[in-house]
């Protein structure tokens, strides 16, 4: 028996991970919430295969995820068991001949012509062409040894990974499927997860924490029932507390929305004009209120904002970025779920066609569906986000002693 087989390493697995580790089905498919321990489990099973002098391949969506898993496995492996570890090629060889190598979806073609005892597919829901890679590359490389598969991911709509998962649910031979929520990792503080529930849109929480599969055709983050319950037939007659202007880009419309202290729309204007006429149109609000005006200052919007500042007082810019946009949209989603914002039917029509996508690293992107407008949504989101800020600022008092 080789030296690496005589020694043991200790990797502590919680109950859910042990259930998968001790299951010997040829195809194990795991759907799990964030931070459940997917990477630790995949490394533990891979190491057990390598200690049997087996060849293990990893397939993930990105090179960055490969590097993370490579480094995590190196932390678990004792130095005396490792013959070679190549960080540039992302490969590990043990002194007993066991090996591990990582491939991204982009480099999956390099697995052609090879053979392996074990394949780990990590975050498979986020590999867009997984079906082709799995059928034309993955299955053939397992033929020689009748190799096994561990496929593990957070849900991401109805993808090919979802089809693999359903094979286990339907009790197909050689398949076993498991679902675990983030709550089932005993190392996580349940109170922290509950805090996330309060601050995360319901749909996103169900996907990323509860590991629930949501139909890809149901990508709307607001929810139709929630949208409907917040529609107001007429604008509020209360004075505006905040205005927000989404500036037209090319074929879009400019939209100016005002919200009162209750979060109800009290002003609405949608138009398509050149920038000079846009400024003149916006000036109208000062006959109604001196409330702060938030202007989309992204790209050409910055020039428009500077023009507006010369004509209108109390103006502040807002730049849409990969981090700022999800922030204000998430606030709007929560407000709609909780009934804290009211809007007209015209705005609701854009909310119906809005879409959410979750990336491999949990990054969320929001946009109107192809061929639709989302100017009203952007304006409403800016207005509500800054309404919260204005309201909170008004509630602060200065006490002197």
Secondary structure by P-SEA (a helix, b strand, c coil): ccccccbbbbbbbcaaaaaaaaccccbbbbbbcccccaaaaaaaaaaaaaaabbbbbbbcccaaaaaaaaaaaaaacccccccccccccbbbbcccccbbbbbccccccccccccccbbbbcccccccaaaaaaacccccccccccbbbbbbbccccccaaaaaaaaaaaccccbbbbbbcccccccccaaaaaaaaacccaaaaaaccccccccccccccccaaaaaaacccccccccccbbbbbcccccbbbbbbbbcccccccbbbbbbccaaaaaaaacccccccccbbbcccccaaaaaaaaaaacccbbbbbbbcccaaaaaaaaaaaaaaaccccccaaaaaaaaacccccccccbbbbbccccccaaaaaaaaaaaaaaaaaaaaaabbbbcc
